[in-house]
Amino acid sequence: MPVFKTPFNGYSVRFSPFYESQLAVATAQNFGILGNGRVHILQVNPNGPISELAAFDTADGIYDVCWSEAHDSLVIAASGDGSVKLYDLSLPPTNNPIRSFKEHTREVHSVDYNMVRKDSFLSASWDDTVKLWTVDRNASVRTFKEHAYCVYSAAWNPRHADIFASASGDCTTRIWDVREPGSTMILPAHEFEILTCDWNKYDDCIIATASVDKSIKVWDVRNYRVPIAVLNGHGYAVRKVRFSPHRASAMVSCSYDMTVCMWDYMVEDALIGRYDHHTEFAVGVDMSVLVEGLLASTGWDELVYVWQHGMDPRAA
């Protein structure tokens, strides 16, 4: 399957919800410590190499990207300078970004677009906060400040327009309802930093968290004293976890152990696939909404891979 070489270290990859062959990639120079960033918009050609449709350069690293759920040409990027940038692919690079939201006081580590309401998105930052934005307003709608340390990830519930989860270095995952003044639930999910969380696409009460402790845990928010599954198999911190849009019990993860793993948390031998194609930390992974079993990953080896589950990502 195809592979694409980026000039900087890969941080995040997301498939377009509109076009099965398009994906956005977030990259940062010098492992995100110092230097520039670039947002790549890539085209996966069925029988050929990956081509670049557009690239947007930034003065700071880009740590995450997400697509608008309402407009096929809009992409949102999380920047190391604390800004959230909005790009319009229908305009030339010189006209982009069309907006830059600057309220966070530290790096923005995660962005996620509301799949239900389709006009709002979240940003999670190392300044310990999550912010709610709408595309048409220059100022954030609201700031959620309860975490005691960096917020690494925020994810909307795919069924409820007002519910989201946040994962933090304070070892908690919090559930929020934007209509309520504070978080509605606190999950003391791990004993080490939680780097990522995601909601099940088929059951709006199921959430996965993953941590520096190398584990992924699956929780039912209706009874969260004990996880319904604990998935062990990564050798180092788990950087990102994503539930499948096609199979209720399947999810994919990537780790500092350089691997991408596929899981089925409902079966005893939950690890159903392991890919070791990266030669540096694997930090970005996604599953296509439009093509079942199509995966993409990126990492600090400056490579973006796209492949079908069950195939070798390195196979031409």
N, C-alpha and C positions, 0 to 999 in steps of 0.2 A: 504494500500500500504506500501511498505518497508520504513524503517527508519534506519539510520546509525548514531552511536554515535562517534564523534571525540574527541580526548583528549583536543583540543584547541577550541577557538571561530571560528565559520565559517565566512568567508568573501566573498567568491565567489564560484559559481558552474557553470560548463559548460558541456553540453552534447557533446560527440564526434560527429564530422560530418561523421565519417566512420562506427561506430558501435552503434546501437541503444541502447545497454545495458551498454555502458561505459560513465562515467562522471569523470571529474576532479574537485577537491575541494581545495580551498585555505583556510588555517587556520592560526591563530596567537594566541599566548599565552597572557594571561592577557589583553584581549581586544586590543591587538596590541600596547600597550604602552611600554612594556618591555618584552623581553624574546624571545623564539624560535618560529619557524613556522614549518608547515608540509604541503606538497602537497600530497593529497590522490588521487589515481586512483581507482575508484569503479566500480564494476560490479553489475548491477541490474538483479537479477534472476526473471523470470516471476512469479514463484509460491513460491518463498522463500525469505530469507533475502538478504540484500545487502552485498556483500563480497568485501574485499579489494584485488585488484590485485597488487598494489604497493604503497609504501609510501616513500617520500623523506623528510628527516629532514633538517632544515635550522637553522642557528644561529640567524636569525631575522624573524619577522613575515612575512607571505605571504598574500598580500592583493588582488591579482587577478590572474587568470589563463586563458589561451586560448590554443586551439588546433591548430596545424599546419593544413592548408588546403591542404597541399601537401603530407605529410607523416603521416600515421596513428599512428605512435609511438612517435611523437614529441609533447611536451607540453612546453609552455612558462609561467614563473611565475614572478610576480612583487613583489619585496622584500622591506622590510622596511629599509634595509641598502643602498638603492639606486641602487642596482643591478637588472639586468634582467637575469633570469636563464633559460637555455635551457636543458630540460630533454628528454632522449631517453628511452622509456619504454621497448625497446628490449634489453637493457643492464641492468646488475644488479645495485642495488642502490649504491654500492661502486664505480661504474664507472660514477656516475652522481653527479652533472650536467655535461653535456659534454661541456658546455660553460657558462661563467658568464660575462655578459656585464656590466661594471661598469663605468658609466659616470655621471649619475644623482647625485646631491649633497644632495638630500633629498629623503624621501620615494617615491618609485614608487607605484602609486595607481591603475593604470589601464594598461592592455595590450590588443591589438586587432590585429588579423591576417588578412592580406589582402585576401579577398575572390576571387578576380579577378586575380591578378598577382600571388598570391600563393607563393611568395618567400620573402615577406617583412611583417614587423609588426611594430606597434606603441607602445610606452610606454609614459604614462603621469605621471607627478611627482609633488610633493609638492614644487619642486624648480621652479615652474611656467612655465616649458617647456614641450614640446612634442618632442620625438625623433623618427626618422625613422631608422629602422634597416633592414638588410637582414641577413638571417641565416648563410651565408657563410663568412661574414665579421666581424672582431672583433671590429671595430669602427663603430659608427653610421654614416649613410649616410648624415643625416641632423638634425639640431635642430631648432625647431619652437619656437620662444620666443617673444610673444606679450602680453600674459596674465600678469596681474598685481598681481595675487595671485595664489594659488595652482590650478593645473589642475587635476581635479578629474577623468576625463573620456576622452578617445579619441576613436572614432569609424569610421571605414572605410565605405564609401558608398558601398553598396553591388553590384552596377552596374558599378561603375567607378573606375578604378585601381588607379587613382591619387587624388581622392577627399576624404577628411575626415572631421570630425567635432570634436571640443574639447569643453568641459564644464568646467567652472572654478568658483572658489570662488569669482572672480571679477564680478560676476553676468552677464557675457556674455557667449554666445556660439559663437565660430568662425568657419567659413567654410574655409577650406584650399584646395589649389591645389598644389601638390608638385612640379609642373612645374613653379609655380609663386613665386616671392620673398617674398611676404607677404600674410596674410590672404585675401581672396577674399570677405568676408562678415562678418559683426559683428552683431549678434543678441543680443540686450539688453533684453534678454528673461525673466528675473525675477528681482525682487528688492532685493532678497536675494541670497545666494550662490547656484550655480547650481551644483548638485552632479553627474548628469548622463545625457547622451544623447544617442539616437539610431536612425538609419535610417529605414524608412519603406522598407520592402523587396520587395514590388511590385510597389512602386512609388519613383523614385530616387530623387524627389524634396521634399518629406515629411520627416520631422524630429521631434522627440519628445525630450523635455527637462523636467527635474524634479528637484525640488528645496527644500531647507530648508523651503520655504513658504508653503509646504504641497501639492502643486499643480503639475500637469503634464500639459504641454502645447504642442500642436501639431501645427507645422508651415509648411507653403509652402514657400520654399526659393525663389520662383519666385515673391512673394509678401508678405513680412514678417512684414509689419507694424502692423498687427493684427493677433493673432493666429487663426487658423481655428477651434480649440477646446481647451477648458480649462477643465481639469478633476479634480474635487474636490471630496474627499472622504476619503483620509488619514488624520489621526489626528496629525501626526508629519511629520518631514522631509521625503521626498521620496528618498530612497537611490539608487535604480536602476530601470530602465525601459527597457523593451525589446519588440520590435515588433514581432508579430507572423510570423514564416516562412510559415504558411499555410493559413492565412486569412489576407487580406490586411488591414482591419480596426481594427484588434484585437491587443492588447498588454497586457503585464503583468508587474506589479510593486511590489516592496516591500519597507517597510518603518520602521522607528523607532517606529511606533505604533504597531509593532509586527505582522502586517498582510501582506498577499500577495493578490493583487487585480487583477482581469481580467477586461479589458475594451474593449468596442467597440466605438471608438471615432466618428463614423458616425451616431450613434443613440442618441436620446434625453436622455434616461436613460443610460448613458454610462457605468456605473458600472454594469457588468454582473456576477461578482462572487467575493466573499470575503472569504479568508481562514485565520483563526485565530489560527493555530496550533502551532505557535512558542510562547515561553514564555519569550523571550528576543528579542532585536532588530533583525528584519529580514533584512539582508543586501545583500544577494546573491540570485538571481533568474534567471532561464533560461527556454527556451522552446525547446524541441527536434526538430531538423530539419527533423529527419527520422520518427518519430511517431507523428502523429497529435494529439494535445491535451495533450501530456505528459509534465509535469512540474517538476521542481526540485527547491528546495529552501534550504538555510542554514542561520544560524544566530548565535547570541552570546550565545544561549542555547546549543551550541555544537552538534546540530542535523542537519542531512541532510535528507530531505524528498523527495520522488519521488512519483508522483501520476498523475492520469488522471483527467483533468478538469471536474468538476461536481461531483467528488467523494470526500469523506472526507480523507485528507492526513493521518489522525491518524487511519483510519480503517485498520485492519490487512488484 
